[in-house]
Amino acid sequence: MADGIFWIGVHDPEANLHCNSYIVIEGESALIIDGGSRPDFAGTMMKVLQTGIRPKNIVGLIYQHYDPDLCGSLANFIDLCDNPELRIYSKASNNIFLRHYCEKVHHKKLVDINGLNYELSLGSRKLKFIKTPYTHSAGSFVTLDERTGTLFTSDLFGSFATKWELFLELTDQCFTCTNFHRCPNHKSYCPMPDLEAFHRQVMPSTKALSHAMGVIEKLPVTALAPQHGSIINKERDISWVVSKLKNLEGVGIDAIV
């Protein structure tokens, strides 16, 4: 994806919710971001090995919220890495739930990122944690790799992706389209309805989503790397999608009340 950053997710052609995990490598050490579910662990670990990283060199697991589709394999990582220095990074409000994914003896590995002042160094590489509360958990956050501008966004920018590609491809016509359900260029698939439907269903409210987009639009981002759906790595595509989600209506409870 970028310098020292690799996608290690698993693609299931029969699913419409694809889980993206990522590894950040600096020298011989690595961090895993949103490691994935227990059923996907074998495929994820195969991709880790293909990067040349040994499991014992994985020094940290970052979980941006606590759902099983990204935390289910936490115990697998702990066991296979067999690294006494391995640490698990999240917010304290997430760690309350993350502790249920591993044995009690490993609870001391849980680290509250607030105690790190929302920054973590991996060699000369710095990761910055940015709060995006209630998107969708109270302790949700995103992680910025300052070297490459890659923003790992967890559920934000996710999609149900009935037709999935690793990288989102938008065209000039997308930016002037007013009806995502009937493409004026007669394309067979438009990614926007799936992306909007995901946020309306998964995010709790319009206010929470709009606030997160307001935070993200100010960051020096070159790529959006969500835990579901596709990676967005073109500047104009990033700006346009952020704007669309910032102004999305009928999100979560606001679609009912």
C-alpha positions, 0 to 999 in steps of 0.5 A: 500500500505504502512504504512499509505498509501492507494489506493482510486482509482476507477476501471471501467472494461469497461475503459482502463484508470484507475485513481488511487488516494491515501490518506496519513494518519498520526494520524487523519489527511490526504492528498489526492494525485491526487483526481480523476475526478468528476464522480469517486468522490463517489467511491473515497470518499467511500474508504476514509471513509473505511480508518477511516478518516473523511472528515473534517480531510483531511487537504490537496489536492495535484495535480501534474498537472492540468488535469480533470481526477485528478482535476475534483473532487476538488470542491467536496472535498472542499464542503464535507470536510468543513474544513476552514484549507484545502489547495490545493498544486501544482506549481504556473504554475498549480494553474493558471488552478486549480483555474478554478475547484473551486469557487473564494472564495476558490482560497486563498486555493491554495498554491504554493509548491515553497513557501514550499521549495518543502517539506510538513510535515504531523505530523512526516511524510515528503513529498518531491516534485520533479520537472519533468517538461513537463511530461506532463505539465510545472509544473508537479512534483512527490511526495516522501513519505520519510518514506516509499519510495513511489513515487507518479508519476502522469502520469509517469509510467501510462498505458492504461492497456487493462488488469488491475491489481492494482500491476504490476507483472513481471517475470524473462523472462520479463527482457530478452524479446526483443519483447513485442508484442509476448511473448516467454512464450505465456502469453496472456497479456504483460503490456509493450506495453500499458505502452510504448504506453501511454508514447509515446502518453501523454508525449511531447518529448523523452527528457522530459521523459528521463530527468524525468527518470534520476531524478527518478532513483536517488531517494530512491524509494520502490514503484511507484504509478502512477495516471494511470495503475498499482503500481510497488513495486518490486525493480528490476521491478522499476529499469527495467521499469525506464531504459526502459522509459529512453531509449524509443524513438518516444515519443510525437513530436519526433514520428512526426519530 
